[in-house]
Amino acid sequence: MTEKIPATVITGFLGAGKTTMIRHILGNAGNRRLALIINEFGDVGVDGDILKACGNDACSEDDIIELANGCICCTVADDFIPTMSKLLARKDRPDHIIIETSGLALPQPLVRAFNWPEIKSQVTVDGVLTVVDAKALSEGRFADDEDALAAQRAADENLDHENPIEELFEDQLNAADMVILNKVDLLDENTALDTALDLKKKVRQATRMVTAQQGKVDLAVLLGLKGNAEDDMHNRLSHHEMEGEEQHDHDDFVTFIVELPAGMDKAALLKRIENTIAAHDILRLKGFADVAGTNSRLLVQAVGPRLNSYFDRPWAVGEARATRLVVIGEKHMDRAAIEASLKG
């Protein structure tokens, strides 16, 4: 119980080869006991049935959990957190957790969910693996069948983001510890090299990149990355987060702190923040809050209109419980009005 369970998040568009790679992982798990969380919707159960048919001792059917209520990044609180809590409550805890996201998932919200107190104390994100279809990319597409991707989007009633496919691709690359350029066997040697070189320009400097055929990569390469991604989110910004930072020169905006009463109602506080952001020229808002009914600190982050919050850790013994929000905006914003709005 003292050592955190490593978790690997596997992301990538429909048809990139995520499930094939997971089957490869199962077949070569050795003595590791794996648990799989599969984010399915639309054609519910397809990947799950394939994996269950594997019959591998490393992962029994009881260790395969399907989340079929929509895109995992949009159902973190309702689906993912309870699922992880139940998994961690088992007596026969897994040695490693593999999470296959929907091709439409934004990796950043999912990785941030690992900062939820009861999860953070027991699990760490060993690595985020992004699987890319080499053939599709070489032909100027992000996925082999972009129409199928659009149908997948239309089938998800709970999807709450409409990011263009190129932005989703950027987010998946930015979040990655490793990018797997899959299906290189479908390309000639020169095309495969050119595609890999072009993709290398799009990934973070710290991100490793490997090529693969049929998702086959040595597990010594895929697992054990020790990325601790949940603690490194400032280096894995989404498209919208980077857009908010890049479009404004530092000399053009100001920063100030607003302190609010401790013990506020969480929903009321978040609603007050949302209304303030909507009414004023706020570029970013971040901070922490003491809310009623919990002994954990609520971390709040907003980029433009997008507001995220999660409990990052329990309040320490003797620590002053407070609510402090850092507001960043352009010089002309009305600071007094913003403070008045946040304070209600």
Secondary structure, DSSP 8 states (H G I E B T S, - for coil): --S-EEEEEEE--TTSSHHHHHHHHHHT-TT--EEEEEE--SSTTHHHHHHHTT--TTS-GGGEEEE-SS-GGGSIIIIIHHHHHHHHTSSS--SEEEEE--TT--HHHHHHGGGSHHHHTTEEEEEEEEEEEHHHHHTT-SSS-HHHHHHHHHH-TT------HHHHHHHHHHH-SEEEEE-GGGS-HHHHHHHHHHHHTTS-TT-EEEE-STT---HHHHS-----GGG-GGGS--HHHHHHHHTS-GGGEEEEEEEE-TTB-HHHHHHHHHHHHHHS-EEEEEEEE-BTT-SEEEEEEEETTEEEEEEEEE--TT----EEEEEEEETTS-HHHHHHHHH-
